[in-house]
Amino acid sequence: MPVLRRKSSKDKADNTLPKLPLPELSDTLALYLSSMKHLLTEEQFHTTQSLVKQFSAPGGVGPLLQQKLQERRDITDNWVNEYWLNDMYLNNRLPLPVHSSPAMVFPPQPFRAPSDALSCALPVDYARGQLAGTPMCMEQYYRLFTSYRLPGPQRDTLVAQESCVMPEPEHIIVACKNQFFVLDVVINFRRLNERDLLTQLQRIAKMADSEEERLPPVGLLTTDGRSQWAESRSVLMRESTNRDSLDMIERCMCLVCLDDASAAEISDSTRATLMLHGGGPSKNGGNRWYDKPMQFIIGADGNCGVVCEHSPFEGIVLVQCTEHLLKYMIGSPSKLVRAASVSELPAPRRLRWKCTPEIHKLLSSSADKLHRLVKNLDMKVSKFFEYGKEFIKKQKMSPDAYIQVALQLAYYRCHGRLVSTYESASTRRFRKGRVDNIRSATPQALAFVRAMADGKLSSSERMELLQGAIAAQTKYTILAITGRAIDNHLLGLREIARELKMETPEIFKDEAYLISNQFILSTSQVPTTVEMFCCYGPVVPGGYGACYNPQSDYIIFCISSFADSPHTCSVDFCRAVEQALRDMRELCDTSTSEHTHSTQGQSTEEPAKKQAVAKGLLKTKQSTGPGARVFKTVANGDAHSVTKATDNKPTTNNMCGLVTMMYGPYEACGQVLHRTSRLQGMRSALATHGHQCVQQETREWNRVELMVKGRIVFSCDIRDLLFGGDGQLDPLCAQAVQAVEDFLSLNVPH
């Protein structure tokens, strides 16, 4: 019985998605220069500028490589996918724990007895949701439980079950006390129910307690560097017993790791590190198999979560899977019982290993390296309770852009400069899309953090710089999610040159290019709708990993670095981030106060109108010229009191803008999905009035928000919008257009 139900229409559905666009060479090179100029010395920038000019010259290397990339795009589903996967993951020789594999940390579980922990380990049914019907590439979801990362000497291989004809896996692997057991979850074409699974898990726990049959912790080998693990695996493969055990692990759905208790009482920071590396060889470090995409950790002390191998899928896939699991188990535990009990359960099977002296030596080496890695990880998990994303939204700003600017301010205060920063942006709007990079260290961010550091500018001037930094961040985000950022394009140009066996172009040997790809600040927003958080390690020795989870009234930060770096300290950086958030809030409050004071002499009518715009309420607006529209004021959501525009012709004024439509999933037909059918009318209404609209998924259930120039100007419940059409008969669409145009009218350059 399948874990993920493949449908024959999947490939056809994915083919309806557009291909990832190939940006213009001139656009990418211009953006490359502007994104790096302020991060380089004057001499470095002049060298880079010269190399870019040489690379882009007519008839030169750049146009030739661009042409070859275009040809590649014409014959492939996604021109950068293979290049990106190899560069980001499969070519990387570092160990998976800490360096590559992220973890989701669940709330502490109040287990009172060993059977409570075993009852929690039931990951059988929750992976069936495909989130069908969304206009996003769903390919990653099919790899959750059907793929495996095979180590190689120079490059790993992502092994994924692509054929519908191949038998679906019907077993999971349970790790307990560094031993591995096969647990069949389908027996005689019948799926085991909760009671049967619990019985089998109890048997496994008892079998693992047997000292006589205990085998070496072979899972430690998977914590080693990828080339070293490939070599160790080839040694294991010499024995047929080991080959059979490896085959069972590599073909399983997932791992369930039953961990021993680690400590009497542990902090969020400690729980995060235990999820990432298991506490080392002396604790649960060998109770893992890091090549499998999904490892569910169930600690006897209530420390639970998921560790994922990152190459098959992105963080949003992991989040949606784990959220579905938690909500399903908490909300409807009775649904877990889906089949009658199997009368005679065969005993779970212990995987056997034949370990030669050479393998024991390899295990000792792997254990020593994991121990050093555990000691070197510096992790700080902090919950900032002073405010959350609701306050940021009230400032008409994007929470993600706001937090990214706060991270830049924190880094500048700690190190006196900005550095290349990575923030992932999904490109799943396109066929086989994964991610591109949002370069958050913008020139506008640098101008803002410098102003905050020297204190010479007034509050209003600094507020203007903050708004500029957020607008720049938002603009780059839109470029990235629409396939027009620079990192994937530059990677493609470099790799197509290698495929053509050309000498590496000088632009890719340049110091600036090396600096641009040293992501000292590696960041990611991983918002959740249930109580859990994501964590990962830094990607360079002297850098930080900064994962954040903005909630309504607080923000969770997971800051990581390496203890042996003299340049980093996770606690200090976390404090700097929190202080940056305080200072930015104070700046916003001061700016609001000054604005209120400056308008005290005006009538109360105009401020009330502006407040109505912020709340997404429609205001009376009349005009007698061509294209005039007459609306009545809407109060308390009384949408029926709106009259249709008297003339539906597009406006001809100069107040047309780029609108980011941020929309979350909403519930319909018993499923919570990202759907765009209810957004069609609003898009059409905005387009009719000359506004370009870009869509961006969020995690806000049932909400759609319109953002212009980094500020949120309108929001409503998606379920209140009318289906389809041109939006002319939907009062909320009229409100949305009005809010956008009122904001633009207040921000027209003089």
C-alpha positions in Angstrom: 0.0 0.0 0.0 1.6 3.3 -1.1 2.8 6.0 1.3 2.5 8.7 -1.3 -0.2 7.9 -3.9 1.3 8.6 -7.3 -1.2 9.6 -10.0 -0.6 9.2 -13.7 -1.6 12.8 -14.1 1.2 14.1 -11.9 3.7 14.5 -14.8 1.0 16.1 -17.0 0.1 18.6 -14.2 3.7 19.5 -13.6 4.1 20.1 -17.4 1.4 22.8 -17.2 3.7 24.9 -15.1 6.0 27.3 -16.9 9.7 26.6 -17.3 12.1 28.6 -15.2 13.0 31.7 -17.2 16.5 32.5 -18.2 17.4 36.0 -17.2 19.0 38.4 -19.7 22.8 38.3 -19.4 23.1 42.1 -19.1 20.5 42.2 -16.3 22.3 39.5 -14.3 25.7 41.1 -14.6 24.4 44.6 -13.7 22.7 43.2 -10.6 25.8 41.2 -9.7 27.9 44.4 -9.8 25.4 46.4 -7.8 25.0 43.7 -5.2 28.7 43.3 -4.6 30.1 46.9 -5.0 29.5 47.8 -1.3 31.0 44.5 -0.1 34.3 44.9 -1.9 37.3 47.2 -1.7 37.6 49.8 -4.4 40.4 47.9 -6.0 38.5 44.6 -5.9 35.4 46.2 -7.5 37.4 47.8 -10.3 38.9 44.4 -11.1 35.5 42.8 -11.1 34.0 45.6 -13.2 36.7 45.1 -15.8 36.2 41.3 -15.9 32.4 41.7 -16.2 32.9 44.0 -19.2 35.3 41.6 -20.8 32.9 38.6 -20.1 29.9 40.4 -21.6 31.5 41.9 -24.7 29.7 41.1 -28.0 31.1 37.9 -29.5 32.8 37.1 -26.2 32.5 34.2 -23.8 29.4 35.5 -22.0 27.0 35.7 -24.9 28.2 32.3 -26.1 27.5 30.7 -22.8 24.1 32.5 -22.6 23.2 31.0 -26.0 24.2 27.5 -24.8 22.1 28.0 -21.7 19.1 29.0 -23.8 19.5 25.9 -25.9 19.7 23.8 -22.7 16.5 25.5 -21.5 14.7 24.6 -24.7 15.3 20.8 -24.2 15.1 20.4 -20.4 12.3 20.9 -17.9 14.6 23.1 -15.7 17.9 24.4 -17.1 19.5 24.9 -13.7 18.1 22.0 -11.6 20.9 19.5 -12.1 23.7 22.1 -11.7 22.1 23.5 -8.6 21.5 20.1 -6.9 25.1 19.1 -7.5 26.6 22.4 -6.4 24.4 22.8 -3.3 24.4 19.3 -2.0 25.8 16.3 -4.0 29.3 17.8 -4.6 29.6 18.8 -0.9 32.1 16.6 0.9 31.3 17.7 4.5 29.4 15.5 6.9 25.6 15.7 6.7 24.9 16.3 10.5 25.2 20.0 11.4 26.7 21.0 8.0 23.8 20.1 5.8 20.8 18.3 7.5 18.4 20.6 9.2 16.1 19.5 12.1 12.6 20.4 13.3 12.4 20.4 17.1 9.0 19.5 18.5 7.6 20.7 21.9 8.9 18.6 24.8 6.6 15.6 25.2 5.5 14.7 28.7 6.1 10.9 28.6 5.2 9.2 31.9 6.1 5.7 30.8 8.2 4.0 28.1 5.0 3.0 26.3 4.1 6.7 25.9 7.2 7.3 23.8 6.6 4.2 21.7 3.0 5.3 21.1 4.3 8.6 19.7 6.4 6.8 17.1 3.7 6.1 14.5 4.7 7.8 11.2 2.6 5.7 8.8 -0.4 7.6 7.6 0.5 11.3 7.7 2.6 11.4 4.5 -0.2 10.7 2.1 -1.2 14.3 1.5 0.0 15.5 -1.9 -1.4 19.0 -1.7 -2.9 18.5 -5.1 -4.5 21.3 -7.0 -1.9 24.0 -6.1 -0.1 25.8 -8.9 3.3 24.8 -7.6 5.7 22.0 -8.6 4.9 19.1 -6.3 7.7 16.9 -7.3 9.6 17.3 -4.0 6.7 15.7 -2.0 7.1 12.4 -3.8 10.7 12.1 -2.6 9.9 12.4 1.1 9.7 8.6 1.6 11.0 7.2 -1.7 14.6 8.6 -2.0 18.0 8.0 -0.6 21.4 9.9 -0.8 24.0 7.4 -1.9 27.6 8.5 -0.9 30.2 8.7 -3.7 34.0 9.4 -3.8 33.6 12.8 -5.5 29.9 13.3 -5.8 26.8 11.7 -4.1 23.8 10.4 -6.0 20.2 11.2 -5.1 18.5 7.8 -5.7 14.7 8.4 -6.1 12.0 5.9 -7.1 10.7 7.5 -10.2 8.6 4.6 -11.7 5.0 3.9 -10.7 5.7 0.2 -11.6 8.3 -0.3 -8.9 7.0 -1.8 -5.6 6.3 0.8 -2.9 8.3 0.4 0.3 6.3 -1.4 3.0 8.7 -1.2 5.9 10.3 1.3 8.1 13.6 1.0 10.0 13.6 1.5 13.7 16.8 2.5 15.4 17.1 1.7 19.1 20.3 1.7 21.2 22.4 2.0 18.0 20.8 -1.2 16.5 18.6 -1.3 13.4 15.4 -3.3 13.1 13.0 -3.9 10.1 9.3 -3.1 11.0 6.9 -4.1 8.3 3.9 -1.7 8.3 2.0 -3.7 5.7 1.5 -7.4 6.2 -0.6 -9.5 3.9 -1.7 -6.4 2.0 -3.1 -5.0 5.3 -1.8 -1.9 7.0 -0.9 -2.3 10.7 -3.1 -0.4 13.1 -1.9 1.6 16.1 -2.2 -1.3 18.5 -0.1 -3.6 16.2 2.5 -1.0 15.7 2.8 -0.4 19.4 3.2 -4.2 19.9 6.0 -4.3 17.4 7.8 -1.3 18.8 7.7 -2.8 22.3 9.2 -6.0 20.8 12.0 -4.0 19.2 12.8 -2.1 22.5 13.1 -5.5 24.3 15.3 -6.9 21.5 17.5 -3.9 21.7 18.1 -4.4 25.4 19.7 -7.8 24.7 23.5 -7.3 25.4 24.3 -10.7 23.8 23.1 -9.7 20.4 24.2 -6.1 20.4 26.2 -5.1 17.3 28.6 -2.2 16.7 27.0 1.2 16.0 27.3 1.1 12.2 25.2 4.2 11.9 28.2 6.3 13.0 29.7 5.8 9.6 27.0 7.9 8.0 28.1 10.9 10.2 31.5 11.0 8.4 32.5 13.2 5.5 30.9 12.0 2.3 34.0 10.7 0.6 35.0 8.8 3.8 31.5 7.3 4.2 31.6 6.2 0.5 34.9 4.4 1.2 33.5 2.8 4.4 30.4 1.7 2.6 32.4 0.0 -0.1 34.2 -1.9 2.7 30.9 -2.9 4.2 29.6 -4.1 0.9 32.2 -6.8 0.7 30.1 -9.0 3.0 26.7 -10.3 1.7 25.1 -9.8 5.2 26.1 -6.1 5.1 24.8 -5.7 1.6 21.4 -7.1 2.6 21.2 -4.8 5.6 22.2 -1.7 3.5 19.5 -2.7 1.0 16.8 -2.8 3.6 17.8 0.6 5.0 18.1 2.3 1.6 14.6 1.0 0.5 12.7 1.8 3.7 10.1 4.6 4.0 11.9 6.4 6.8 13.7 5.9 10.1 12.1 6.0 13.6 14.9 6.6 16.1 14.0 5.6 19.7 16.6 7.6 21.7 17.7 7.1 25.2 17.2 10.0 27.6 20.0 12.6 27.3 19.7 14.7 30.5 17.3 15.4 33.4 16.4 18.8 32.1 17.4 20.4 28.9 17.0 23.8 27.3 15.8 24.6 23.8 19.4 25.2 22.6 20.4 21.7 23.9 17.3 20.1 22.3 18.3 21.7 19.0 21.8 20.3 19.1 20.6 16.9 20.1 18.3 16.9 17.1 21.2 17.8 14.8 23.8 15.3 16.0 22.3 13.1 18.6 24.7 14.2 21.3 27.7 12.3 19.8 28.9 8.7 19.9 28.4 8.5 23.7 24.7 9.3 23.5 22.5 8.8 20.4 24.9 9.8 17.6 25.0 6.3 16.3 21.2 5.8 16.5 20.8 7.5 13.1 21.2 6.8 9.4 21.8 10.3 7.9 21.4 9.3 4.2 17.6 8.8 4.6 15.5 11.9 4.0 13.2 11.5 7.1 14.3 10.4 10.5 11.7 10.8 13.3 13.4 11.2 16.7 11.5 10.0 19.7 13.5 10.5 22.9 12.6 8.7 26.1 13.0 12.1 27.9 10.4 13.7 25.6 12.9 15.3 23.2 11.3 14.7 19.8 11.7 16.0 16.3 12.7 15.2 12.7 16.1 15.3 11.0 16.0 15.5 7.2 18.5 14.9 4.5 18.1 18.1 2.5 18.9 17.2 -1.1 15.5 15.8 -2.1 13.3 18.6 -0.8 13.1 22.1 0.7 12.2 23.2 4.2 8.6 24.1 3.3 8.0 20.4 2.4 9.4 19.3 5.7 7.3 21.8 7.6 4.1 20.9 5.9 4.7 17.2 6.5 5.5 17.6 10.2 2.7 20.0 10.8 0.3 17.6 9.2 1.6 14.9 11.4 1.2 16.9 14.6 -2.2 18.3 13.8 -3.4 14.9 12.7 -2.3 13.1 15.8 -3.4 15.8 18.2 -6.7 16.6 16.6 -7.9 13.2 15.5 -6.0 10.4 17.3 -8.8 7.9 16.6 -8.1 8.2 12.9 -4.8 6.3 13.4 -6.8 3.0 13.7 -7.4 2.3 10.1 -7.2 -1.5 9.9 -8.2 -4.6 11.8 -5.5 -6.1 13.9 -3.3 -8.7 12.2 -3.8 -11.9 14.1 -0.2 -13.2 14.0 2.4 -10.5 13.8 5.9 -11.8 12.7 8.7 -10.6 14.9 10.6 -7.5 13.8 14.0 -8.4 12.2 17.3 -7.2 13.5 19.7 -6.0 10.8 23.0 -7.9 11.0 26.4 -6.6 10.3 29.7 -8.4 9.8 32.4 -6.1 11.1 36.0 -6.8 10.3 38.9 -5.1 12.1 39.0 -2.6 9.2 35.4 -1.6 9.9 36.0 -1.3 13.6 38.9 1.1 12.8 36.6 3.1 10.5 33.9 3.3 13.2 36.5 4.5 15.7 37.6 7.3 13.3 34.0 8.3 12.6 33.2 8.4 16.3 36.2 10.7 17.0 35.2 13.2 14.3 31.6 13.3 15.4 32.7 13.9 19.0 34.8 16.9 17.8 31.9 18.2 15.7 29.5 18.0 18.7 31.9 20.0 20.9 32.4 22.6 18.2 28.7 23.4 17.5 27.7 26.7 19.3 23.9 26.9 19.3 21.6 29.5 20.8 17.8 29.3 20.6 16.1 32.4 21.7 12.4 33.4 21.9 12.0 37.2 21.5 8.8 38.0 23.3 8.7 41.8 23.0 6.8 41.8 19.7 6.1 39.6 16.7 5.0 39.9 13.1 1.7 41.7 14.0 3.6 44.8 15.2 5.6 44.7 12.0 2.5 44.4 9.8 1.0 47.4 11.6 4.0 49.4 10.3 2.9 48.3 6.8 6.1 46.3 6.4 6.9 42.8 5.3 7.8 40.8 8.4 10.4 38.7 6.5 12.1 41.8 5.0 12.0 43.6 8.4 13.8 40.6 10.2 16.3 40.4 7.4 17.2 44.0 7.9 17.5 43.4 11.6 19.9 40.6 11.0 22.0 42.9 8.8 22.0 45.5 11.6 23.0 42.9 14.2 25.9 41.7 12.0 27.1 45.2 11.3 27.2 46.0 15.0 29.1 42.8 15.8 31.6 43.0 12.9 31.6 46.5 11.5 30.7 45.4 7.9 28.1 43.5 5.9 28.9 40.2 4.2 27.4 38.0 1.5 24.1 36.8 2.9 21.9 33.9 1.8 18.2 33.7 2.1 16.4 30.9 0.2 13.6 31.9 -2.1 11.3 29.2 -3.6 11.1 28.8 -7.4 8.5 26.1 -7.2 6.2 28.3 -9.4 8.2 26.8 -12.2 8.6 23.2 -13.4 11.0 21.3 -11.1 11.8 24.5 -9.3 13.8 24.5 -6.0 15.3 27.7 -4.7 17.4 30.8 -5.6 19.1 33.2 -3.3 17.9 36.5 -2.0 20.9 38.6 -1.4 19.9 40.5 1.7 23.1 42.5 2.2 21.8 45.3 -0.1 23.3 48.8 -0.5 20.1 50.1 1.0 20.6 47.9 4.1 24.1 49.1 4.4 23.0 52.8 4.3 20.4 52.0 7.1 22.7 50.2 9.4 25.4 52.8 9.1 22.8 55.5 10.0 21.8 53.5 13.0 25.4 53.1 14.1 26.6 56.7 13.8 23.4 58.3 15.1 23.9 61.5 13.1 20.6 61.4 11.2 17.2 62.3 12.5 14.6 59.7 13.3 12.6 60.5 10.2 15.7 60.2 8.0 16.6 56.9 9.5 13.0 55.7 9.1 13.2 56.6 5.5 16.4 54.6 5.1 14.7 51.6 6.9 11.8 51.8 4.5 14.3 51.9 1.6 16.1 48.8 2.9 12.8 46.9 3.3 11.7 48.0 -0.2 15.0 46.8 -1.7 14.7 43.5 0.2 11.2 43.0 -1.1 12.2 43.9 -4.7 15.0 41.3 -4.6 12.6 38.7 -3.2 10.3 39.2 -6.1 13.2 38.9 -8.5 14.2 35.6 -6.9 10.8 34.0 -6.7 10.1 34.9 -10.3 13.3 33.4 -11.6 15.2 36.6 -12.2 17.9 36.5 -9.4 21.6 36.2 -10.2 22.9 33.2 -8.3 21.4 30.4 -10.3 22.1 32.2 -13.6 25.8 32.7 -12.7 26.0 29.0 -11.6 24.5 27.9 -14.9 27.0 30.0 -16.9 29.9 28.6 -15.0 28.7 25.0 -15.3 27.8 25.1 -19.0 31.4 26.3 -19.6 32.7 23.3 -17.7 30.4 21.0 -19.8 31.8 22.5 -22.9 35.3 21.8 -21.6 36.2 25.5 -21.8 38.7 27.1 -19.6 37.0 28.6 -16.6 36.1 32.2 -17.5 38.1 34.8 -15.5 34.9 36.2 -13.9 34.5 32.9 -12.0 38.1 33.0 -10.8 37.8 36.5 -9.5 38.1 37.2 -5.8 34.7 38.9 -5.9 32.9 35.8 -7.1 34.5 33.7 -4.4 33.5 36.3 -1.8 30.0 36.4 -3.2 29.6 32.7 -2.6 31.0 32.6 0.9 27.8 33.0 2.8 28.9 34.0 6.2 25.3 34.8 7.1 23.1 31.9 6.0 19.5 32.7 6.9 16.1 31.2 6.4 12.5 32.0 7.5 10.8 28.8 8.6 7.4 29.8 9.9 5.1 27.2 11.5 1.5 27.1 12.6 2.2 24.7 15.4 4.7 24.9 18.3 8.0 23.8 16.8 11.1 25.3 15.3 13.8 24.6 12.7 17.5 24.7 13.3 20.7 24.1 11.2 24.4 24.7 11.4 26.5 27.4 9.7 27.7 26.8 6.1 31.2 28.3 6.5 33.7 28.0 9.4 33.5 31.7 10.4 29.8 32.2 9.7 26.4 32.0 11.3 23.3 30.0 10.6 20.3 32.1 11.4 16.9 30.4 11.2 13.8 32.4 12.4 10.2 31.6 13.0 8.0 34.8 13.2 4.8 34.3 15.2 2.0 36.8 15.9 3.5 38.2 19.2 7.0 36.7 19.3 9.9 35.5 17.1 12.0 32.4 17.6 15.6 32.6 16.5 18.0 29.7 16.2 21.6 31.0 15.8 24.5 28.6 15.2 28.2 29.0 14.7 31.4 27.1 15.4 33.1 27.5 18.8 36.6 27.3 17.3 36.0 30.4 15.2 37.5 33.5 16.9 35.1 35.7 14.9 31.8 34.3 16.0 29.7 33.8 19.1 26.1 32.7 18.9 25.0 34.2 22.2 26.5 37.6 21.3 25.0 37.6 17.9 21.6 36.6 19.3 21.8 39.5 21.7 22.7 41.8 18.9 19.6 40.6 16.9 17.3 41.3 19.8 18.8 44.7 20.4 18.4 45.5 16.7 14.7 44.5 16.9 14.2 46.8 19.9 15.9 49.7 18.2 13.9 49.3 15.0 10.7 49.2 17.1 11.7 52.4 18.9 12.4 54.0 15.5 9.0 53.0 14.2 7.3 54.2 17.4 9.2 57.5 17.2 8.4 58.0 13.6 4.7 57.3 14.2 4.7 59.8 17.1 6.3 62.5 15.0 3.9 61.9 12.1 0.9 62.2 14.5 2.3 65.4 16.0 2.9 66.9 12.5 -0.7 66.2 11.5 -2.4 67.6 14.6 -3.3 70.8 12.9 -5.1 69.0 10.1 -8.8 67.9 10.2 -9.6 64.6 11.7 -11.2 63.5 8.5 -8.0 62.9 6.4 -6.1 60.8 9.1 -9.3 58.7 9.5 -9.2 58.0 5.8 -5.6 57.0 5.9 -6.3 54.7 8.8 -9.1 53.1 6.7 -6.6 52.4 3.9 -4.3 50.6 6.4 -7.2 48.5 7.5 -8.3 47.7 4.0 -11.5 49.7 4.2 -12.9 51.4 1.1 -13.2 55.2 1.1 -15.5 57.5 -0.8 -13.8 58.7 -3.9 -15.4 60.6 -6.7 -14.2 62.0 -10.0 -16.1 63.3 -13.0 -13.4 62.7 -15.6 -12.9 59.7 -17.9 -12.4 56.4 -16.0 -14.1 57.9 -13.0 -15.1 55.5 -10.2 -17.6 56.1 -7.5 -17.4 54.1 -4.3 -19.3 54.2 -1.0 -17.5 53.8 2.3 -17.4 50.3 3.6 -17.5 49.9 7.4 -17.3 46.7 9.5 -17.0 44.5 6.3 -20.4 45.6 4.9 -19.3 44.8 1.4 -22.8 45.0 0.0 -22.9 48.8 0.4 -20.3 49.2 -2.3 -21.4 50.4 -5.7 -19.7 49.4 -8.9 -17.3 51.8 -10.6 -19.2 54.1 -13.0 -16.6 53.5 -15.7 -14.4 50.4 -15.8 -11.8 51.8 -18.1 -8.2 51.5 -16.8 -6.9 54.6 -15.1 -4.5 56.7 -17.0 -2.6 58.3 -14.1 1.0 57.7 -13.2 0.2 55.9 -10.0 0.7 52.3 -11.3 2.9 50.0 -9.2 4.2 46.6 -8.6 1.9 44.8 -6.1 3.0 41.7 -4.2 0.0 39.5 -3.4 0.9 37.4 -0.4 -1.6 34.6 0.2 -1.8 31.7 2.6 -3.6 28.4 2.4 -7.3 28.2 3.1 -9.6 25.4 4.0 -12.1 24.1 1.4 -13.6 20.7 0.9 -11.9 19.5 4.1 -8.4 20.4 2.9 -6.1 23.3 3.7 -4.2 24.2 0.5 -2.6 27.1 -1.3 -5.2 27.9 -4.0 -5.3 30.9 -6.4 -8.8 30.6 -7.8 -10.3 33.1 -5.4 -7.4 35.5 -6.2 -8.3 35.8 -9.9 -10.7 38.6 -9.5 -8.3 40.7 -7.4 -5.5 40.2 -9.9 -7.7 41.2 -12.8 -9.0 44.3 -11.0 -5.4 45.4 -10.2 -4.3 44.7 -13.8 -7.3 46.7 -15.2 -6.0 49.7 -13.3 -2.5 49.3 -14.6 -0.8 47.5 -11.6 1.5 44.6 -12.1 0.8 41.8 -9.6 3.3 39.1 -8.3 2.0 36.3 -6.1 3.9 35.0 -3.1 2.8 32.1 -0.8 2.8 32.7 3.0 1.9 30.5 6.0 -0.9 32.8 7.1 -4.0 30.7 6.9 -7.0 32.3 5.1 -5.3 35.6 4.6 -4.3 37.6 1.5 -2.2 40.7 1.8 -1.2 43.3 -0.7 2.3 44.8 -0.3 3.5 47.9 -2.2 7.0 49.2 -1.9 7.6 47.0 1.1 4.4 48.0 3.0 1.3 46.1 3.5 -1.6 48.3 2.3 -4.5 45.8 2.3 -5.5 42.5 3.8 -8.7 40.4 4.0 -9.9 36.8 4.4 -9.4 34.9 1.2 -12.7 33.1 1.8 -14.6 36.4 1.5 -13.4 36.9 -2.1 -15.6 35.8 -5.0 -14.5 33.1 -7.3 -13.0 34.0 -10.7 -14.2 36.8 -12.9 -12.7 40.2 -13.4 -13.3 41.4 -9.8 -15.6 44.2 -10.9 -18.5 42.8 -8.9 -16.4 41.9 -5.9 -16.4 44.8 -3.3 -13.3 43.5 -1.7 -11.4 43.8 -5.0 -12.6 47.4 -5.3 -11.3 48.0 -1.7 -8.0 46.4 -2.7 -7.5 48.6 -5.7 -8.5 51.7 -3.7 -6.0 50.9 -1.0 -3.2 50.4 -3.5 -3.9 53.6 -5.3 -4.3 55.7 -2.1 -1.0 54.5 -0.9 0.7 55.3 -4.2 -0.9 58.7 -4.3 0.7 59.4 -0.9 4.1 58.3 -2.1 4.3 60.0 -5.5 7.8 61.7 -5.8 7.6 65.4 -5.8 
